[in-house]
Amino acid sequence: MIQTKEMEVQSKVTGIEPVIETFRKIAGSENVFVDEEHRTEYGDDKTEDYQFMPDLVIKPGTTQEVS
């Protein structure tokens, strides 16, 4: 069986779905992003030329959600 890049990404996302759901409960669904656009935007260090694609992005709304 040939596995495409899309299948690899879907498999990876499916494997972490319970973790994503936990973060959605803590920070709210509107603050948890798994789309490529958000992951690309937050996947680099603005001071260097490094790119590391995160599996998801969480933008907590309060310091309580962070702790």
Phi and psi in radians as a Rosetta constraint file:
Dihedral C 1 N 2 CA 2 C 2 CIRCULARHARMONIC -1.614 0.35
Dihedral N 2 CA 2 C 2 N 3 CIRCULARHARMONIC 2.239 0.35
Dihedral C 2 N 3 CA 3 C 3 CIRCULARHARMONIC -1.807 0.35
Dihedral N 3 CA 3 C 3 N 4 CIRCULARHARMONIC 2.119 0.35
Dihedral C 3 N 4 CA 4 C 4 CIRCULARHARMONIC -1.442 0.35
Dihedral N 4 CA 4 C 4 N 5 CIRCULARHARMONIC 2.891 0.35
Dihedral C 4 N 5 CA 5 C 5 CIRCULARHARMONIC -1.036 0.35
Dihedral N 5 CA 5 C 5 N 6 CIRCULARHARMONIC -0.708 0.35
Dihedral C 5 N 6 CA 6 C 6 CIRCULARHARMONIC -1.072 0.35
Dihedral N 6 CA 6 C 6 N 7 CIRCULARHARMONIC -0.689 0.35
Dihedral C 6 N 7 CA 7 C 7 CIRCULARHARMONIC -1.159 0.35
Dihedral N 7 CA 7 C 7 N 8 CIRCULARHARMONIC -0.664 0.35
Dihedral C 7 N 8 CA 8 C 8 CIRCULARHARMONIC -1.107 0.35
Dihedral N 8 CA 8 C 8 N 9 CIRCULARHARMONIC -0.782 0.35
Dihedral C 8 N 9 CA 9 C 9 CIRCULARHARMONIC -1.115 0.35
Dihedral N 9 CA 9 C 9 N 10 CIRCULARHARMONIC -0.798 0.35
Dihedral C 9 N 10 CA 10 C 10 CIRCULARHARMONIC -1.070 0.35
Dihedral N 10 CA 10 C 10 N 11 CIRCULARHARMONIC -0.729 0.35
Dihedral C 10 N 11 CA 11 C 11 CIRCULARHARMONIC -1.093 0.35
Dihedral N 11 CA 11 C 11 N 12 CIRCULARHARMONIC -0.729 0.35
Dihedral C 11 N 12 CA 12 C 12 CIRCULARHARMONIC -1.136 0.35
Dihedral N 12 CA 12 C 12 N 13 CIRCULARHARMONIC -0.783 0.35
Dihedral C 12 N 13 CA 13 C 13 CIRCULARHARMONIC -1.133 0.35
Dihedral N 13 CA 13 C 13 N 14 CIRCULARHARMONIC -0.742 0.35
Dihedral C 13 N 14 CA 14 C 14 CIRCULARHARMONIC -1.070 0.35
Dihedral N 14 CA 14 C 14 N 15 CIRCULARHARMONIC -0.673 0.35
Dihedral C 14 N 15 CA 15 C 15 CIRCULARHARMONIC -1.154 0.35
Dihedral N 15 CA 15 C 15 N 16 CIRCULARHARMONIC -0.479 0.35
Dihedral C 15 N 16 CA 16 C 16 CIRCULARHARMONIC -1.829 0.35
Dihedral N 16 CA 16 C 16 N 17 CIRCULARHARMONIC 0.155 0.35
Dihedral C 16 N 17 CA 17 C 17 CIRCULARHARMONIC -0.958 0.35
Dihedral N 17 CA 17 C 17 N 18 CIRCULARHARMONIC -0.728 0.35
Dihedral C 17 N 18 CA 18 C 18 CIRCULARHARMONIC -1.061 0.35
Dihedral N 18 CA 18 C 18 N 19 CIRCULARHARMONIC -0.616 0.35
Dihedral C 18 N 19 CA 19 C 19 CIRCULARHARMONIC -1.197 0.35
Dihedral N 19 CA 19 C 19 N 20 CIRCULARHARMONIC -0.756 0.35
Dihedral C 19 N 20 CA 20 C 20 CIRCULARHARMONIC -1.058 0.35
Dihedral N 20 CA 20 C 20 N 21 CIRCULARHARMONIC -0.761 0.35
Dihedral C 20 N 21 CA 21 C 21 CIRCULARHARMONIC -1.088 0.35
Dihedral N 21 CA 21 C 21 N 22 CIRCULARHARMONIC -0.660 0.35
Dihedral C 21 N 22 CA 22 C 22 CIRCULARHARMONIC -1.105 0.35
Dihedral N 22 CA 22 C 22 N 23 CIRCULARHARMONIC -0.788 0.35
Dihedral C 22 N 23 CA 23 C 23 CIRCULARHARMONIC -1.113 0.35
Dihedral N 23 CA 23 C 23 N 24 CIRCULARHARMONIC -0.660 0.35
Dihedral C 23 N 24 CA 24 C 24 CIRCULARHARMONIC -1.093 0.35
Dihedral N 24 CA 24 C 24 N 25 CIRCULARHARMONIC -0.654 0.35
Dihedral C 24 N 25 CA 25 C 25 CIRCULARHARMONIC -1.172 0.35
Dihedral N 25 CA 25 C 25 N 26 CIRCULARHARMONIC -0.630 0.35
Dihedral C 25 N 26 CA 26 C 26 CIRCULARHARMONIC -1.359 0.35
Dihedral N 26 CA 26 C 26 N 27 CIRCULARHARMONIC -0.885 0.35
Dihedral C 26 N 27 CA 27 C 27 CIRCULARHARMONIC -1.779 0.35
Dihedral N 27 CA 27 C 27 N 28 CIRCULARHARMONIC -0.159 0.35
Dihedral C 27 N 28 CA 28 C 28 CIRCULARHARMONIC 1.579 0.35
Dihedral N 28 CA 28 C 28 N 29 CIRCULARHARMONIC 2.467 0.35
Dihedral C 28 N 29 CA 29 C 29 CIRCULARHARMONIC -1.012 0.35
Dihedral N 29 CA 29 C 29 N 30 CIRCULARHARMONIC -0.549 0.35
Dihedral C 29 N 30 CA 30 C 30 CIRCULARHARMONIC -1.237 0.35
Dihedral N 30 CA 30 C 30 N 31 CIRCULARHARMONIC -0.167 0.35
Dihedral C 30 N 31 CA 31 C 31 CIRCULARHARMONIC -1.963 0.35
Dihedral N 31 CA 31 C 31 N 32 CIRCULARHARMONIC 0.110 0.35
Dihedral C 31 N 32 CA 32 C 32 CIRCULARHARMONIC -2.064 0.35
Dihedral N 32 CA 32 C 32 N 33 CIRCULARHARMONIC 2.148 0.35
Dihedral C 32 N 33 CA 33 C 33 CIRCULARHARMONIC -2.131 0.35
Dihedral N 33 CA 33 C 33 N 34 CIRCULARHARMONIC 2.296 0.35
Dihedral C 33 N 34 CA 34 C 34 CIRCULARHARMONIC -2.098 0.35
Dihedral N 34 CA 34 C 34 N 35 CIRCULARHARMONIC -0.011 0.35
Dihedral C 34 N 35 CA 35 C 35 CIRCULARHARMONIC -1.277 0.35
Dihedral N 35 CA 35 C 35 N 36 CIRCULARHARMONIC 2.669 0.35
Dihedral C 35 N 36 CA 36 C 36 CIRCULARHARMONIC -1.086 0.35
Dihedral N 36 CA 36 C 36 N 37 CIRCULARHARMONIC -0.636 0.35
Dihedral C 36 N 37 CA 37 C 37 CIRCULARHARMONIC -1.063 0.35
Dihedral N 37 CA 37 C 37 N 38 CIRCULARHARMONIC -0.862 0.35
Dihedral C 37 N 38 CA 38 C 38 CIRCULARHARMONIC -1.165 0.35
Dihedral N 38 CA 38 C 38 N 39 CIRCULARHARMONIC -0.725 0.35
Dihedral C 38 N 39 CA 39 C 39 CIRCULARHARMONIC -1.106 0.35
Dihedral N 39 CA 39 C 39 N 40 CIRCULARHARMONIC -0.678 0.35
Dihedral C 39 N 40 CA 40 C 40 CIRCULARHARMONIC -1.171 0.35
Dihedral N 40 CA 40 C 40 N 41 CIRCULARHARMONIC -0.745 0.35
Dihedral C 40 N 41 CA 41 C 41 CIRCULARHARMONIC -1.050 0.35
Dihedral N 41 CA 41 C 41 N 42 CIRCULARHARMONIC -0.670 0.35
Dihedral C 41 N 42 CA 42 C 42 CIRCULARHARMONIC -1.749 0.35
Dihedral N 42 CA 42 C 42 N 43 CIRCULARHARMONIC 0.160 0.35
Dihedral C 42 N 43 CA 43 C 43 CIRCULARHARMONIC -1.634 0.35
Dihedral N 43 CA 43 C 43 N 44 CIRCULARHARMONIC 0.234 0.35
Dihedral C 43 N 44 CA 44 C 44 CIRCULARHARMONIC -2.422 0.35
Dihedral N 44 CA 44 C 44 N 45 CIRCULARHARMONIC 2.797 0.35
Dihedral C 44 N 45 CA 45 C 45 CIRCULARHARMONIC -1.649 0.35
Dihedral N 45 CA 45 C 45 N 46 CIRCULARHARMONIC 2.111 0.35
Dihedral C 45 N 46 CA 46 C 46 CIRCULARHARMONIC -1.144 0.35
Dihedral N 46 CA 46 C 46 N 47 CIRCULARHARMONIC -0.296 0.35
Dihedral C 46 N 47 CA 47 C 47 CIRCULARHARMONIC -1.573 0.35
Dihedral N 47 CA 47 C 47 N 48 CIRCULARHARMONIC -0.282 0.35
Dihedral C 47 N 48 CA 48 C 48 CIRCULARHARMONIC -2.276 0.35
Dihedral N 48 CA 48 C 48 N 49 CIRCULARHARMONIC 3.131 0.35
Dihedral C 48 N 49 CA 49 C 49 CIRCULARHARMONIC -1.835 0.35
Dihedral N 49 CA 49 C 49 N 50 CIRCULARHARMONIC 0.778 0.35
Dihedral C 49 N 50 CA 50 C 50 CIRCULARHARMONIC -1.834 0.35
Dihedral N 50 CA 50 C 50 N 51 CIRCULARHARMONIC 2.471 0.35
Dihedral C 50 N 51 CA 51 C 51 CIRCULARHARMONIC -2.240 0.35
Dihedral N 51 CA 51 C 51 N 52 CIRCULARHARMONIC 2.076 0.35
Dihedral C 51 N 52 CA 52 C 52 CIRCULARHARMONIC -2.269 0.35
Dihedral N 52 CA 52 C 52 N 53 CIRCULARHARMONIC 1.887 0.35
Dihedral C 52 N 53 CA 53 C 53 CIRCULARHARMONIC -1.273 0.35
Dihedral N 53 CA 53 C 53 N 54 CIRCULARHARMONIC 1.988 0.35
Dihedral C 53 N 54 CA 54 C 54 CIRCULARHARMONIC -1.300 0.35
Dihedral N 54 CA 54 C 54 N 55 CIRCULARHARMONIC 2.757 0.35
Dihedral C 54 N 55 CA 55 C 55 CIRCULARHARMONIC -1.291 0.35
Dihedral N 55 CA 55 C 55 N 56 CIRCULARHARMONIC -0.528 0.35
Dihedral C 55 N 56 CA 56 C 56 CIRCULARHARMONIC -2.762 0.35
Dihedral N 56 CA 56 C 56 N 57 CIRCULARHARMONIC 2.883 0.35
Dihedral C 56 N 57 CA 57 C 57 CIRCULARHARMONIC -2.170 0.35
Dihedral N 57 CA 57 C 57 N 58 CIRCULARHARMONIC 2.317 0.35
Dihedral C 57 N 58 CA 58 C 58 CIRCULARHARMONIC -2.103 0.35
Dihedral N 58 CA 58 C 58 N 59 CIRCULARHARMONIC 2.214 0.35
Dihedral C 58 N 59 CA 59 C 59 CIRCULARHARMONIC -2.015 0.35
Dihedral N 59 CA 59 C 59 N 60 CIRCULARHARMONIC 1.514 0.35
Dihedral C 59 N 60 CA 60 C 60 CIRCULARHARMONIC -1.100 0.35
Dihedral N 60 CA 60 C 60 N 61 CIRCULARHARMONIC 2.583 0.35
Dihedral C 60 N 61 CA 61 C 61 CIRCULARHARMONIC -1.604 0.35
Dihedral N 61 CA 61 C 61 N 62 CIRCULARHARMONIC -0.335 0.35
Dihedral C 61 N 62 CA 62 C 62 CIRCULARHARMONIC -2.436 0.35
Dihedral N 62 CA 62 C 62 N 63 CIRCULARHARMONIC 2.825 0.35
Dihedral C 62 N 63 CA 63 C 63 CIRCULARHARMONIC -1.166 0.35
Dihedral N 63 CA 63 C 63 N 64 CIRCULARHARMONIC -0.485 0.35
Dihedral C 63 N 64 CA 64 C 64 CIRCULARHARMONIC -1.088 0.35
Dihedral N 64 CA 64 C 64 N 65 CIRCULARHARMONIC -0.712 0.35
Dihedral C 64 N 65 CA 65 C 65 CIRCULARHARMONIC -1.148 0.35
Dihedral N 65 CA 65 C 65 N 66 CIRCULARHARMONIC -0.529 0.35
Dihedral C 65 N 66 CA 66 C 66 CIRCULARHARMONIC -1.229 0.35
Dihedral N 66 CA 66 C 66 N 67 CIRCULARHARMONIC -0.760 0.35
